[in-house]
Structures are given as structure tokens and as C-alpha cells.
Amino acid sequence: MSEQSISDDFSFQNLNPERIADALADVGVNPQSGLLALNSYENRVYQFIADDNQRYVAKFYRPARWSDAQILEEHQFTQELLDEEVPAVAPLQLGGSTLHNYQDYRFAVFPSVGGRAVEPGDLDQLERIGRQIGRLHAVAKQRPFSSRPNLSYQEFVADAMATLRESPLLPDNLQEAFWAIAEPLAEQLKHTDLGAFTQQRLHGDCHLGNMLLRDDQLMFVDFDDARTGPAIQDLWMMLAGDDRAERMLQLDVLLEGYQEFCDFDSKETLLIEPLRSFRIIHYMAWLARRWNDSAFQQAFPWFAEQRYWEQQVLTLKEQFAVLQEPPIQLQPNY
């Protein structure tokens, strides 16, 4: 396929099992089992058993999303973590590289690392998670990304709002109510000065779904959204519930574990609710951009329903109200 046609192949419709098998054979990996599609929408990810009786995972990157240099920085970061004994999943070196290209589809092969999902748990588990993120950040701070993007208002809010304005999925009868709250929220978020805080490499999408428990060890997976930004971006998604006092306690416990390995600037707590707002807006735009991919329509059918957008209006109103309150802070004895 030409560069133009691969960019247009938004749905991966040309990535059939035969092409996947041929791509893997091209780097010396020969599946002996069927391809099991794993739960991934941004890319296409398949688990299989090779002729050495080992289990592997092949990840085919969404065309035109990242440059080769950006993907290789992700790979390098995960390998650095492994070298420092921070549990993470890094791609295999095959033929001298971790990134491969077959008929314009870029892909990587990973060892398959089984594990169980990390469930929201008690404060002891939260402290343990804090320690692991602290270990990750201790390595992350050793050098910067040069190709990966920065966490920014432009991408997560301004560009996302432009996407939502063009989307036909927002019902006509909710247009006025949606933009009546989305626009003032975006305007307030414009004043979030991320550059005023220390910038470092991040996992970028650090939530419980991107952690596995294996042999009683917490392991990080899926660094596809790795980028540069303030440390709190990899921490705030660990806070659960609506009770402010409970979330303050959770933050204290999380940082108690974190600071065993990495210092934390307490002023970054000012960013927790703005970053939550960034994520809410960006997520809606992400779904809108990918809607032509049939996998998204099958996985997120509610995105095109009236009740989803009604709920989003309420969510944005709640988030705007939270931003008018004093930010969550650490306990006085922190």
C-alpha cells in the first residue's frame, strides 16, 4: 500500500490474519496457534504461541499516529525501566530493531506477560502503587524525551474542542446546553500553566487498567501514550471516589509510597482537577476521531446515544463547579 492508502486505512481493514502472519514471519517469528485479539482499540494487538512454544504479543500501530522516532522512544523508555528492574513490558529486539515495517504496517513483538487486573483496593495497595510509580519516575527523570509530545492544553482541550464541534454525533437538541458549559470550562482550563512545573517523561496513561499483578509484583503495561509533563499526571488517576476527605487521604498514602523513591513537588496538587478536565474533554474527542473505525462503534455504541451526551453535559457542569473550589491539598503533617 502507498503512504496515502495506509493513512486512509483507518479501520485496519487490510490487516488480515494472513498479512499478520507474513509480517511476523518476516522478522523470524512463526505463529503456531491462532491469533487472539486483545482488548486494544487504538492499535491492533494479538496474542499467539510461536514455534518455540512461547507466548508472544504482536502490536500493530495505528497508521499515521506516531512517527518512527516517537515509537522508538517509547521502546527505549520501557527497556530503561527493565534495565533498572522496574517491572514493565518492553518489545523484543528482532533483527537488530524493536520496530518493524511490513507492507507499510509498523509493528513490534513483545513477550506475553500474564497477570491479573489490579482492583481498586485498600490503602496498603495504594501505598504499594505509589512506590512503583516512584520507581518508574526515578528512571524517567534521568533523561528527557526528544520526539514524544508534551502534555498540553492545545492538544487535550483546544484541538479536542475543535474535533467535537465538527462531530455529527453530538445531538442537535443538546448543542446549546453542551457548548454553554464546555466553552467556559475550556476557557478556565486555558489558564492552567503546565510549564510552571518540572517536566519529565511519563507513562502518560497511568491508571489501574494499565497495571498487572504478576507473581505478586505490580507491572506497568501499555506505554503508547508516553509523553512529557508534570509528575502528577501519572498519579492523580489513582484517586477514587467523590468524597474529598477520602481522596485527600488516598493522596497522602499514595505519595508516602512514591517519595520512598522520588521527590514530589506538593504544588502539583493544584493540577489534579484541571488534568481531570483535560482527560474528560480529550476522551470525548478521541472517540469522535476514531468513530469511523468499526471496532470503536462495536465497543462504544453508547457514544452515539442521546443519554451519553446528556450525562456529559452534567459531568462538565460538575467539573466546572469543582474547579471553583479550593484545590485538593496534602494533609498538614505531610
N, C-alpha and C positions, 0 to 999 in steps of 0.2 A: 504493500500500500504506500501511496505517496504521503508526504508530510501533511498535505491538506486533508486527504481522506482519513488519515489516522486521527487527526484533530477532530474531524467530524464524527468519528466512531464513538459517540458519547456513551452508547449503551453497551460497549464491549461486544456487540452482536457478532463480530468476526472472530472473537476469541473462543473458538470451539475446542472441544476436547482433543481433536487431532492436532490442532495448532499448538495447544499447550504441551502435549506430549513431544511434539517435534522440537519445541523451544527447549524443553528440559534435556532432551537427547543431545541437543546442540552444545550443551555445557557438560555432557557426560553423566547425566542423571537419568536413569531409566525407571519410570514407574512400573511397578508390578501389580499394583492394586488400582481400583477406580479412584477418581478424583472426588474428594469430599469437599464441597464448597463450604467455607467457614463464614461466620457472621461478619461480613465486611461489605460496605456499600460504596465507600469512596474508591476503593481499589477492588480487585478480584483476588481472592485468597483461597488456595486449595491445599488440602492435606492429602498425603499419599504415602504408600510404602514403596521404597525403591528396591532394586535387585540385590542390595546388600542387607535387606530385611530391616533397615532402619526407617523410621518415620520422619518425613520432611514436610515442610510447608513452602509452597511457591506463592509469591506475591507479585501480581502483575499491576503495575502502577497506572493510574488513570492518565490517559494521554493529555499532554499539554498543561498538567497541573504544576509539576516541579521540573526544574532543569536537572540535567545530569549532575551538575555540581552540588545542587541542593540535596539531592538524594544521597550522593556520596558523603556529604557532611552528616546526614542522619546516620549512615552506616558507621562512619568513623566515631561518632559520639557513642553509639552503643558498644562498639568494640573497646573504646577507652574505659567505659564503665565495667565491662567484663574484666579488662586487664587490672582494674583496681578492686576486683572482687565484689562489685556491686551487681546484684542479680538483675540481668537484663537479657534480652534476646537479640543477638547480632546475626547478620547474614553470613553465609559461608563464602570463603574465598574459593572460587572455581575458575581455573584458567587464568589466575592472576588478578581477578577482579571480583567485586561483590555485586556489581550492576551489569546486567546483560541486555542485549537487544536482539530480538528475533522478529523479522518482518515488521519492524517499527514498534513492536510492543516491548517495553522495558520491564525487566523483572529481576527478582532476587530470590534465592533459595535459603531457607532458614532450617535449623534443626527444629523438630516438633517438640515442644516442651509442655507436657501435660500438667495440669494443675486444676485446682478448684477455685471457683469465684470467691472473692473476698466480700463477705457480707457485712453490712453496717453492724458494728458490734459495740463492745464496751469501751471504756476509756483506756484500759490497758492496751487494747488493739490499736487505738488511735495513737497512743504514745509510740508504739512499735512502728506504725506507718510514718510518723514524724521522723523517727530515726532513719528509716530507709530513704525518705526524701532528702534528709540532711546529708546522707552519704552520697546520694546522686548529685546534689548541688555542690558538695565539696569538690567533686570531679569536674562538674560543669563550669565552675569558676576558674579553672586552671587555664582556659584559653577561650577565645570568642569564636562564634560563627563568622564566616566571611561571606557566605552566599545565602544563608537562610534569612527569611524576613524578620522584622521586628514586630512585636505585638503593637498594634496601632489603632487609634480612633478611625483613621481613614479607611482601613480595611474592614474592621469589625463593626463600625457604625455607619460612616458616610457611604461607603460603597454598598454595604448591605441595604441601607435605606433606598438607594437608587435601584437596586435589584427588586425590592419589594414594590416600588412604585410601578415597575414595568410588568409585574407578575399579574396574570389574569385570575389567579387563584383567590385573591382577597375579594370576598363578595361585595357587590356594588352597594348593598344596603348597609355595609359596615365600614365603607371607605371613610366617611366623615368621622365616625367615632374612633376608628383606628388612628387616623393621622392627627386627630385632636390631642391624643396623648403621646403618640410616637414622636411627633416633631418637638414638643417641649422637652421630652426625655432626651432626645438626641442633642438638643441644644445645651442642656445641662451637662451631658457627658463630654461635650466639646472642651470643657474646662478641666478635664482630667489630665494632669500633667505627668504622663508616664515617664518622661525624660528626666524628671526631677529625682528619680530613684535609680539606684545602681542597677545596671543592665547585665544580664548573664544568660548563658544557654539554659533552656528549659525543656522539659518533656513536652510541654505545651498543651496537653490534653489529659492532665493527671487526675483521673477520677477512679473510683473503685473498679469500674469495668475494665480498666487498663492495668490491673494488678492481678496476679495469680498467686495462690498459695501452693507451693510445691515442696514436699519434704519439710513442712513446717517453716518454709522460707518465703518471704514476700518477694515476688519478682515483677519487674516492670516490663510491659509489652507495648507495642504499637507507638513508636516514636514518629509517626507520619506527620504530626503537627508540630514537631520540634521547631522552636524559634527563639528569638532573643527577647527578654523582657525582665520585669522585676520578679523576685523570688516568690512573692505571694501568689502569683498565677498558678504555681504548682501546689499550693497549699489550701486555697480557700474552698475548693470543691469537696474537701474532706469534712466541712462543717455541715451538719444536717439539722433539719427541724426549723420551726418558726419561732421557738422561744429564744429570746435574745440572751437571757442569762445562761441558758444551756449552751448556746453557741459560743459565748464568751469562755465558758468552762472548757468546751471542746478545743477552742483555740489555744488556751493555756496548756492543756495536756499535749496537744499536737506539737507545740513549739518547745515544750520541755524535752521531748524526744529529739526534735530537729536540732536543737542547739548543743546536743552532745557531739555533733559533727560539723555544724556550720552556724556561723553567726547570723542573726536576723535583725534587720532594722525595724524597730517597732512602729515607725511611722508608716510602713507599708500597709498596716491595717486600714488606713484611710482608703485604700484601693479596693477593698473587698466588694462592696456593693456596686461601685462603678463597673468593676470587671464582671460581676454577675450580670449586669445590664448589657454589657458588651456581648456576652455569650448568648443571652436570650435573643437579641436582635440578629446576631450573626447566624444563629441556628436556623431561624426562620428563612433567612436569605439563602443559606446553604441548601435547604430543602427545595426552595424555589428554583435555584440554579440547576439542580440535578433532576428536576421533575420529569424531564424528557427521557430519563433513564428508567426503563420499565421496572428495574429492581427497586427503585425508590417508590414507585406507585404501588407496588405489591407490599412493600414493607411499611409504608407510612400512608395508608389510604385516608386516614383522618385529616391529613394536611389539606385536602381539598373540600373538607366539610365545614359547614357553617359554624357548628359548635366549637370547632378548634379555634377559629378566628375570634369568636365571642370570648373564649377563655383567654386568648392572647391580649385582647383589649383590657380585661381585668388584671392580667399579670403585669402589663405595662403600667397600669394605674397604681398597682401595689408597689411596684419597683420605684416609680417616681416618688411615692409617698415615703418610702424607706430612705431615699436619698435626701429628703428634707430633715431626717432625724440625725442626731449625733452619730458618727461612725462607731462601729464596734471597737472596743479597746481592750487591752490586756488588763488583767487583774492588777491592782495597785502594788502588790508584792512581786510582780513579775521581774 
